[in-house]
Amino acid sequence: MHCHHLSPDFAVSPQISVSDIPTIRAAGFKTVICNRPDGEEKNQPDTATIAKAAQDVGLVFLALPIQAGHPPSSDVVIETQEAINTLPGPIFAYCRTGNRSSQAWTLATQK
């Protein structure tokens, strides 16, 4: 698993698996955001499976899917802002490559 820190309290990553959850927790993350809709690729772990694994180890989990090839919706941007402002950090967000998660963070943190 490879992650890229966009700020001290927010990192993004390509698709994760259940086996990555202990590493994410051990790295100190408190919240996981999934920006990937289910079913984009064959054998992609579904959101519910990742959510359960995250919650089982005490992480907060939030699903804010962004369709591939589209910018984050205003709802996703607002919900990302709310997550940054209210959920425990640091936050770990993922999608297929990390780009959609990066876009959501960028739009959510613009002044």
BELGI-V52360 format. One record per residue. N is the residue number from 1. RES is the residue in one small letter. SS is DSSP state (h for helix, s for strand, l for the rest). PHI is phi as a letter, one per 20 degrees, with the letter a starting at -180 (999 if undefined). NEAR is the number of other C-alpha atoms within 10 Angstrom. Layout:
n:N res:RES ss:SS phi:PHI near:NEAR
n:N res:RES ss:SS phi:PHI near:NEAR
This chain:
n:1 res:m ss:l phi:999 near:12
n:2 res:h ss:l phi:d near:10
n:3 res:c ss:s phi:c near:15
n:4 res:h ss:s phi:c near:14
n:5 res:h ss:s phi:e near:13
n:6 res:l ss:s phi:e near:12
n:7 res:s ss:s phi:b near:11
n:8 res:p ss:l phi:f near:9
n:9 res:d ss:l phi:d near:14
n:10 res:f ss:s phi:b near:20
n:11 res:a ss:s phi:c near:22
n:12 res:v ss:s phi:c near:27
n:13 res:s ss:s phi:b near:22
n:14 res:p ss:l phi:f near:19
n:15 res:q ss:l phi:g near:19
n:16 res:i ss:l phi:d near:20
n:17 res:s ss:l phi:c near:14
n:18 res:v ss:h phi:g near:15
n:19 res:s ss:h phi:f near:11
n:20 res:d ss:h phi:e near:15
n:21 res:i ss:h phi:g near:22
n:22 res:p ss:h phi:g near:13
n:23 res:t ss:h phi:f near:12
n:24 res:i ss:h phi:f near:20
n:25 res:r ss:h phi:f near:17
n:26 res:a ss:h phi:f near:10
n:27 res:a ss:l phi:f near:11
n:28 res:g ss:l phi:n near:12
n:29 res:f ss:l phi:f near:20
n:30 res:k ss:l phi:d near:21
n:31 res:t ss:s phi:c near:24
n:32 res:v ss:s phi:d near:29
n:33 res:i ss:s phi:d near:22
n:34 res:c ss:s phi:d near:25
n:35 res:n ss:s phi:d near:28
n:36 res:r ss:s phi:d near:26
n:37 res:p ss:l phi:f near:18
n:38 res:d ss:l phi:f near:14
n:39 res:g ss:l phi:n near:11
n:40 res:e ss:l phi:f near:12
n:41 res:e ss:l phi:c near:9
n:42 res:k ss:l phi:f near:7
n:43 res:n ss:l phi:m near:7
n:44 res:q ss:l phi:f near:15
n:45 res:p ss:l phi:f near:15
n:46 res:d ss:l phi:f near:15
n:47 res:t ss:h phi:g near:19
n:48 res:a ss:h phi:f near:12
n:49 res:t ss:h phi:f near:11
n:50 res:i ss:h phi:f near:20
n:51 res:a ss:h phi:g near:20
n:52 res:k ss:h phi:f near:15
n:53 res:a ss:h phi:f near:18
n:54 res:a ss:h phi:f near:22
n:55 res:q ss:h phi:f near:14
n:56 res:d ss:h phi:f near:11
n:57 res:v ss:l phi:d near:12
n:58 res:g ss:l phi:n near:12
n:59 res:l ss:l phi:e near:21
n:60 res:v ss:s phi:f near:19
n:61 res:f ss:s phi:c near:23
n:62 res:l ss:s phi:c near:18
n:63 res:a ss:s phi:d near:18
n:64 res:l ss:s phi:c near:21
n:65 res:p ss:s phi:f near:20
n:66 res:i ss:s phi:c near:20
n:67 res:q ss:l phi:f near:14
n:68 res:a ss:l phi:g near:15
n:69 res:g ss:l phi:n near:7
n:70 res:h ss:l phi:c near:8
n:71 res:p ss:l phi:f near:14
n:72 res:p ss:l phi:g near:24
n:73 res:s ss:l phi:f near:14
n:74 res:s ss:h phi:f near:12
n:75 res:d ss:h phi:f near:10
n:76 res:v ss:h phi:f near:20
n:77 res:v ss:h phi:f near:20
n:78 res:i ss:h phi:f near:16
n:79 res:e ss:h phi:f near:17
n:80 res:t ss:h phi:f near:25
n:81 res:q ss:h phi:g near:19
n:82 res:e ss:h phi:f near:12
n:83 res:a ss:h phi:f near:17
n:84 res:i ss:h phi:f near:19
n:85 res:n ss:h phi:e near:10
n:86 res:t ss:h phi:c near:9
n:87 res:l ss:l phi:e near:17
n:88 res:p ss:l phi:f near:15
n:89 res:g ss:l phi:d near:18
n:90 res:p ss:l phi:f near:17
n:91 res:i ss:s phi:d near:25
n:92 res:f ss:s phi:d near:25
n:93 res:a ss:s phi:d near:30
n:94 res:y ss:s phi:b near:24
n:95 res:c ss:l phi:b near:24
n:96 res:r ss:l phi:f near:19
n:97 res:t ss:l phi:d near:14
n:98 res:g ss:l phi:o near:20
n:99 res:n ss:h phi:f near:16
n:100 res:r ss:h phi:f near:26
n:101 res:s ss:h phi:f near:27
n:102 res:s ss:h phi:f near:23
n:103 res:q ss:h phi:f near:15
n:104 res:a ss:h phi:f near:24
n:105 res:w ss:h phi:f near:23
n:106 res:t ss:h phi:g near:15
n:107 res:l ss:h phi:f near:17
n:108 res:a ss:h phi:f near:20
n:109 res:t ss:h phi:d near:13
n:110 res:q ss:l phi:f near:7
n:111 res:k ss:l phi:e near:5
